[in-house]
Amino acid sequence: MRNLDVTPLRSFMAVADLGGVTKAAGFLNLTQSAVSMQLKRLEEMLGVDLLDRSGRSIALTAEGEQLLGFARRMVALNDEIIRRLSHQEFEGEITLGVPHDIVYPVVPQVLKQLRSSYPRVRVQLVSSHTRSLKEQFEKGEIDLILTTESVAGGEELCQMQLAWIGSPGGATWRRRPLRFASGRNCLFRPLALGKLEQGGIEWENALETLSDRSVEVTVAADMAVTVMIQETKPPHLEVVDHGGALPALGKQCINMYGAERQAGEVISHMADLLRQGFRNAGRKHETEATPHLVAL
């Protein structure tokens, strides 16, 4: 009878989540050769290749993708058994800061998974703007933050597409001057307005507000358009299919700060869940955006 060891499964998960042996070794506080040896033994035991090493970056094979889900469940169950039977249940409170526009759909899933693993840990969620979150993090008021930034910073989790967002079936985006709505603290605002001015598109403010909910209501009523990360738009709004009538906006980096190894077990586990969630979301978008060739 063959038995799987949890240790190489941890290394495999780290390589999959962080995108390479070097980063995984640093995260696990192991040498690269130790991580590589664990992966080799795991592949030999299972008789399959788990990693596709043919490209510049490491990718999972079909068998590796299948193992990853099982590995997460086995490692989580192992850790839960150790905590509960050794009376090492974690208690206390941690604070997570997330920009309001990327809370959905990943963060609720992460909080649910974390609660399952650490039921006695309270999580305080702070939803604000990137600028404010970084200031609070620097003051030590928040343990772990996510940000939306035009450049990589901290640890980059993925990149997501910015898009013009409007009311389903709306026509405001066709009118000129273009009525634009965003909160005064929105980091996407200067980018969007700069793109409009570069493209020679006349625009006007639809409202002055600090409330993101007011922006959503205005856009949903087809009284303005706004700019959001495409993958995290609310279901009652839609990406404007403008056919090139509005300028391209590029991508934003989803960055994470505070996930250093010394941060502690609970924060490290939350960071792992956030890495997995946002990278899966980023891969899903890339897959949907890639045109499929159909043989005729």
C-alpha positions as CSV (number, residue, x, y, z in Angstrom):
1,M,0.0,0.0,0.0
2,R,1.3,3.4,-1.0
3,N,0.7,6.4,1.3
4,L,1.0,10.1,0.3
5,D,3.1,12.3,2.5
6,V,1.7,15.8,3.3
7,T,5.1,17.5,3.1
8,P,5.6,17.1,-0.7
9,L,2.0,18.0,-1.2
10,R,2.7,21.3,0.6
11,S,5.6,21.9,-1.7
12,F,3.5,21.1,-4.7
13,M,0.8,23.5,-3.6
14,A,3.4,26.3,-3.1
15,V,4.9,25.8,-6.5
16,A,1.4,25.8,-8.1
17,D,0.3,28.9,-6.2
18,L,3.5,30.9,-6.5
19,G,4.4,29.9,-10.0
20,G,7.8,28.4,-9.6
21,V,10.3,26.4,-7.4
22,T,12.3,29.4,-6.4
23,K,9.4,31.4,-4.9
24,A,8.0,28.2,-3.3
25,A,11.4,27.4,-1.7
26,G,11.5,30.9,-0.2
27,F,8.0,30.7,1.1
28,L,8.6,27.3,2.6
29,N,12.0,28.2,4.0
30,L,13.6,25.3,2.1
31,T,16.3,25.1,-0.5
32,Q,15.3,24.9,-4.2
33,S,16.9,21.4,-4.5
34,A,14.8,20.2,-1.5
35,V,11.6,21.4,-3.1
36,S,12.6,19.9,-6.5
37,M,13.4,16.6,-4.9
38,Q,10.0,16.4,-3.1
39,L,8.3,17.1,-6.4
40,K,10.3,14.4,-8.2
41,R,9.5,11.8,-5.5
42,L,5.8,12.7,-5.7
43,E,5.8,12.3,-9.5
44,E,7.6,9.0,-9.3
45,M,5.2,7.7,-6.7
46,L,2.1,8.6,-8.7
47,G,3.8,7.7,-12.1
48,V,2.7,11.0,-13.8
49,D,4.2,14.3,-14.6
50,L,2.6,17.0,-12.4
51,L,4.5,20.0,-13.9
52,D,4.9,21.1,-17.5
53,R,8.5,22.3,-17.7
54,S,8.6,22.8,-21.4
55,G,8.0,26.6,-21.3
56,R,9.7,29.5,-19.6
57,S,7.3,29.3,-16.7
58,I,6.2,26.2,-14.9
59,A,2.6,25.2,-15.5
60,L,0.5,22.3,-14.2
61,T,-0.3,19.3,-16.4
62,A,-3.8,17.9,-16.5
63,E,-2.8,15.4,-13.8
64,G,-1.3,18.3,-11.7
65,E,-4.5,20.3,-11.9
66,Q,-6.4,17.2,-10.7
67,L,-4.0,16.6,-7.8
68,L,-4.0,20.2,-6.7
69,G,-7.6,20.0,-5.5
70,F,-7.0,16.8,-3.6
71,A,-3.8,18.2,-2.1
72,R,-5.5,21.2,-0.7
73,R,-8.2,19.1,1.0
74,M,-5.6,16.7,2.4
75,V,-3.3,19.4,3.8
76,A,-6.3,21.3,5.3
77,L,-7.6,18.2,6.9
78,N,-4.2,17.3,8.3
79,D,-3.8,20.8,9.8
80,E,-7.3,20.7,11.3
81,I,-6.6,17.4,13.0
82,I,-3.3,18.6,14.4
83,R,-4.9,21.8,15.8
84,R,-8.0,20.2,17.3
85,L,-6.4,17.1,18.8
86,S,-3.4,19.0,20.1
87,H,-5.6,21.8,21.5
88,Q,-3.8,24.4,19.4
89,E,-6.9,26.1,18.1
90,F,-6.0,29.6,17.1
91,E,-8.0,32.5,18.6
92,G,-7.9,36.2,18.2
93,E,-8.6,38.7,15.4
94,I,-7.0,39.7,12.1
95,T,-7.8,42.6,9.9
96,L,-8.0,42.3,6.1
97,G,-8.2,45.3,3.9
98,V,-9.7,45.1,0.4
99,P,-10.7,47.7,-2.2
100,H,-14.5,47.7,-2.5
101,D,-14.4,46.9,-6.2
102,I,-12.6,43.6,-5.8
103,V,-14.4,42.2,-2.8
104,Y,-16.5,40.0,-5.1
105,P,-16.4,37.2,-6.0
106,V,-13.1,36.0,-4.4
107,V,-13.1,37.4,-0.9
108,P,-16.4,35.9,0.5
109,Q,-15.2,32.5,-0.6
110,V,-11.8,33.0,1.1
111,L,-13.4,34.1,4.4
112,K,-15.7,31.1,4.3
113,Q,-12.7,28.8,3.8
114,L,-10.7,30.5,6.5
115,R,-13.6,30.2,9.0
116,S,-13.7,26.5,8.3
117,S,-10.0,26.1,9.1
118,Y,-9.9,28.6,12.0
119,P,-13.4,28.8,13.5
120,R,-12.3,30.8,16.6
121,V,-10.5,33.5,14.7
122,R,-12.4,36.7,14.0
123,V,-11.7,38.5,10.7
124,Q,-12.4,42.2,10.5
125,L,-12.9,43.2,6.9
126,V,-12.0,46.8,5.9
127,S,-13.4,47.9,2.5
128,S,-11.9,51.1,1.3
129,H,-9.7,52.6,-1.4
130,T,-6.2,51.5,-2.2
131,R,-4.6,54.8,-1.1
132,S,-6.3,54.6,2.3
133,L,-5.6,50.9,2.8
134,K,-1.9,51.4,2.1
135,E,-1.8,54.3,4.7
136,Q,-3.5,52.2,7.3
137,F,-1.2,49.2,6.6
138,E,1.9,51.4,7.0
139,K,0.5,52.5,10.4
140,G,0.1,48.9,11.4
141,E,-3.7,49.2,11.6
142,I,-4.4,46.4,9.1
143,D,-2.6,43.0,9.0
144,L,-3.1,42.1,5.3
145,I,-4.2,44.2,2.4
146,L,-5.1,43.8,-1.3
147,T,-4.7,46.8,-3.7
148,T,-5.5,47.7,-7.2
149,E,-2.5,49.5,-8.8
150,S,-1.2,50.1,-12.3
151,V,2.2,48.6,-11.4
152,A,3.3,45.6,-9.4
153,G,3.8,46.2,-5.7
154,G,4.2,44.0,-2.7
155,E,3.3,40.6,-4.2
156,E,1.4,40.6,-7.5
157,L,-1.4,38.1,-7.5
158,C,-2.7,38.7,-11.0
159,Q,-3.7,41.3,-13.6
160,M,-7.2,42.2,-14.5
161,Q,-8.8,44.1,-17.3
162,L,-10.3,47.6,-16.8
163,A,-13.4,48.2,-18.7
164,W,-16.1,50.8,-19.4
165,I,-19.2,49.8,-17.5
166,G,-22.8,50.9,-18.1
167,S,-26.4,50.0,-17.7
168,P,-27.5,46.8,-19.5
169,G,-28.7,47.8,-22.9
170,G,-27.9,51.4,-22.1
171,A,-27.1,54.1,-24.7
172,T,-25.4,56.8,-22.5
173,W,-22.0,55.8,-23.8
174,R,-23.0,56.8,-27.3
175,R,-23.8,60.4,-26.3
176,R,-21.5,63.4,-26.3
177,P,-20.4,64.9,-24.0
178,L,-19.9,61.5,-22.3
179,R,-21.4,61.5,-18.9
180,F,-18.9,59.9,-16.5
181,A,-19.4,58.9,-12.9
182,S,-16.9,57.8,-10.3
183,G,-16.1,58.5,-6.6
184,R,-13.7,61.3,-6.0
185,N,-11.2,58.9,-4.4
186,C,-11.3,56.3,-7.2
187,L,-7.8,55.6,-8.5
188,F,-9.3,54.7,-11.9
189,R,-10.8,58.2,-12.4
190,P,-7.6,60.1,-13.5
191,L,-6.7,57.2,-15.8
192,A,-10.1,57.1,-17.5
193,L,-10.4,60.9,-17.9
194,G,-6.8,61.1,-19.2
195,K,-7.7,58.4,-21.8
196,L,-10.8,60.4,-22.8
197,E,-8.9,63.6,-23.3
198,Q,-6.2,61.8,-25.3
199,G,-8.9,60.5,-27.5
200,G,-10.5,63.8,-28.0
201,I,-13.7,62.7,-26.4
202,E,-15.7,65.4,-24.6
203,W,-17.0,64.4,-21.2
204,E,-18.8,65.8,-18.1
205,N,-19.2,64.8,-14.5
206,A,-22.5,63.0,-13.9
207,L,-22.2,63.6,-10.1
208,E,-19.9,64.5,-7.3
209,T,-19.8,61.9,-4.6
210,L,-17.6,59.8,-2.2
211,S,-20.2,57.0,-2.3
212,D,-19.6,54.0,-4.6
213,R,-23.2,53.0,-4.2
214,S,-24.3,56.3,-5.6
215,V,-22.1,55.8,-8.6
216,E,-23.6,52.3,-9.2
217,V,-27.1,53.6,-9.0
218,T,-26.4,56.4,-11.4
219,V,-24.8,54.0,-13.9
220,A,-27.6,51.4,-13.5
221,A,-30.1,54.2,-14.4
222,D,-28.2,54.8,-17.7
223,M,-27.3,58.3,-16.5
224,A,-23.6,57.8,-16.8
225,V,-20.8,55.3,-17.5
226,T,-18.0,54.4,-15.1
227,V,-14.8,52.4,-15.1
228,M,-14.4,49.1,-13.2
229,I,-12.3,46.0,-13.2
230,Q,-14.2,43.8,-15.7
231,E,-14.1,40.6,-13.6
232,T,-15.5,42.2,-10.5
233,K,-18.4,44.3,-11.9
234,P,-21.7,43.9,-10.1
235,P,-24.3,41.7,-11.8
236,H,-26.7,44.6,-12.4
237,L,-24.2,46.4,-14.7
238,E,-22.5,45.3,-17.9
239,V,-19.3,45.9,-19.9
240,V,-20.0,48.4,-22.6
241,D,-19.6,46.8,-26.0
242,H,-18.5,50.1,-27.6
243,G,-16.6,48.6,-30.6
244,G,-13.7,51.0,-30.2
245,A,-15.7,54.1,-29.7
246,L,-14.2,54.5,-26.2
247,P,-10.5,54.2,-25.5
248,A,-8.8,51.0,-24.2
249,L,-8.0,51.2,-20.5
250,G,-5.4,48.5,-20.0
251,K,-5.0,46.3,-17.0
252,Q,-4.6,46.7,-13.2
253,C,-2.4,44.7,-10.9
254,I,-4.0,43.0,-7.9
255,N,-1.3,43.3,-5.3
256,M,-1.0,41.9,-1.8
257,Y,0.9,43.4,1.2
258,G,1.6,41.7,4.6
259,A,2.0,38.1,3.6
260,E,5.6,37.7,4.6
261,R,6.4,34.3,6.2
262,Q,6.8,35.8,9.7
263,A,3.2,37.1,9.6
264,G,2.0,34.0,11.3
265,E,0.1,30.8,10.4
266,V,-3.4,32.3,10.1
267,I,-2.4,35.2,8.0
268,S,-0.2,33.0,5.8
269,H,-3.1,30.6,5.3
270,M,-5.4,33.5,4.3
271,A,-2.7,34.8,1.9
272,D,-2.6,31.3,0.3
273,L,-6.3,31.3,-0.2
274,L,-6.2,34.8,-1.7
275,R,-3.4,33.8,-4.0
276,Q,-5.4,30.8,-5.2
277,G,-8.6,32.7,-5.6
278,F,-7.3,35.7,-7.5
279,R,-5.0,33.6,-9.7
280,N,-7.8,31.3,-10.6
281,A,-10.0,34.4,-11.4
282,G,-7.2,35.8,-13.6
283,R,-6.7,32.5,-15.4
284,K,-10.4,32.2,-16.0
285,H,-10.5,35.6,-17.6
286,E,-7.5,34.9,-19.9
287,T,-9.2,31.6,-21.0
288,E,-12.5,33.4,-21.8
289,A,-10.7,36.2,-23.6
290,T,-8.6,33.8,-25.8
291,P,-10.4,33.2,-29.1
292,H,-10.9,29.5,-29.9
293,L,-10.1,28.2,-33.4
294,V,-12.8,26.0,-34.9
295,A,-11.9,23.6,-37.6
296,L,-14.3,23.8,-40.5
